[in-house]
Each structure stands twice: as C-alpha cells, then as structure tokens.
Amino acid sequence: FAAPEHGGETMIWDHRWNPRDEQYRNGYGYYAEVLAGEPPLVVRPEPTDAMLFNTSNYHGVRAGSGLRMALSFFVGVTTDSRLMVWS
C-alpha cells in the first residue's frame, strides 16, 4: 500500500444531521452548503493507519489517485454498558 501524493484526506465536521439540512439534499448526499462556514477536522491517514470516529457526523474523503481500501464496522454500547462490535 502507498498513500497518494495528493488527496485522500478524510474530513470530519462537528455537524450531525438535523431536519433543517434537508433543504440541501442532493439525492443520496448533500450539497456542500450544508456545512458552510464550518471547518472540518482533516486527517491524512497513512497506510496501515486506523481511524475511529462517529459516522453520525458529516464526513467525506478528498479525491486522490491510486487505490483506496477501507474496512468499516459498527461499534456501540449496550444498555448494560458492554461495548459491542458488529458488521
């Protein structure tokens, strides 16, 4: 694996969906204006890095060259405080 020279950064915004966001809906996703004025946290992962973040927050990946591979799964806490991982 090799990281692209440009692009491939993951962007995460401190913004979760709310009903007002529907005015920005574009098919499956949303127009960028939904996040106007909100700076993202930008993370540039390197090969073999792992990221764990709440996918309820708006997030995206900048276009880059080369192959991108991602493994995803779900993590949650049960009502009796057990950590659960599932796919």
N, C-alpha and C positions, 0 to 999 in steps of 0.2 A: 504494500500500500504506500501511497505517496500523497501528500496534500497538494492541492493546486497552488500555483504561484499567486493567483488572484482569485478571489471569490471563495465560496464555500463556508463563509461565516454564518453562524446561527445567531439570529436576532430574537430577543425575547422582550416583550413590552410589559410593563406593570399595568396592564389593562385587561380585564376579563369582559366577556360578552355581557351586554345588557340590552334591554329592548330598544333603546334609542339607536343602537348600532344597525338595526335592520334597514334604515334609510340608506346605508352604504353597501347593502348586499349586492354581490355580483355573482350570480349562480351559486357555485359551491363555496366561494370565498367572499371577500370584502374588498372594496376599493381602499386604497392607501389612506384616503381622507379620514377613515375611521380612527386613525392614530395620529392625526395632525397635531403637531406640537408636542408629542410625547416621545422622548428619546428612548431608543432601545438599549438594552444591555447587549453588547456584541461580543460573542465568544468565537474564537478561531480554534476549533479543535484540531489536534494533530492526530496522525494515525495511532490507533490503539487507545485514544482518549475516550472516556465515557462521560456523558452529561446526564444529570438527573434534574428535571425541572417540572413544574406544574404546567401541564399542557392546557389547562383552562385559560392560561394567559395567551394572548395573541403571540404567535411566533412564526418565523419563516427562515429560509436559508437563501443567502445570496447565490446567484448563478455562478458557477465555476466550471473549469474544464476538467475532464477526466471522470473517473468512476467514483460515484458516491455510494457508500453502503451504510445502511442504518439498521439497527436491531432495536425494536421497540417492544415494550411490555407495560403492564399496568401495575401500580403499587398503591395499596390502600391500607387504611387502619380500620379494623372491625370495631363493633360497639363494645367489645371486651378488650380493646387496646392491643390486639395482635396485629402485627404487620403482615400483610398478605401480598404476594406477587403472583400475577397470572398473565396469560397471553390470550 
